[in-house]
Amino acid sequence: MLSKSVARRYAAAFFEIAKQQNQLGEMEVQLQRLVDDINANRELKKVFNHRLIKERDKKAVVKDIFGGRISPVMMNFVYILIDKKREVYLEQILLQYVEMANVARNIMDASVTSAIELSPKDIKDLQGRLAELTGKNVRLKTLVDPQLIGGLVIRVGDRIMDGSISKRLQMLKNNLSKTKLRIS
């Protein structure tokens, strides 16, 4: 839990800087790229997260690898994380930042799982309907799970709407198992 509150504090500070500079989207892209690059290189990740490597050495590695590829604002932010020994929270900071940026841009992420792939028209219709219900621009992620048999499972924020056939069959099974049969 501590890691989430630490990440939230640093993300909030970085978010405010990005907002002041009107660069919410650009900073999100750079932060995502930075996290992806670090995660893609096992050696870089070891160096970045190692507690015994000196701050100046970590900064030199970051400057060598990312200098010119990320903005000075991003570079300074990473340096602050290194100085404060918070670089291990970078991935969680990204998640918190994206959440804050989405709120500021009136965007809500949602996912829909179906038994078969949805058509582009179905996706657009569902996205429009969810936008009406939430009052936000909805970014919809689609997943396919044949075990659903049919129907949809929609996740919006912390709400789940399960209209799948497998769920209905499970509910029917539970209801039938509770019912006592009388034979006349």
Secondary structure, DSSP 4 states (H G I P E B T S, - for coil): -HHHHHHHHHHHHHHHHHHHTT-HHHHHHHHHHHHHHHHH-HHHHHHHH-SSS-HHHHHHHHHHHHBTTB-HHHHHHHHHHHHTT-GGGHHHHHHHHHHHHHHHTTEEEEEEEESSPPPHHHHHHHHHHHHHHHSSEEEEEEEE-GGG-SSEEEEETTEEEE--HHHHHHHHHHHHHHPPP---
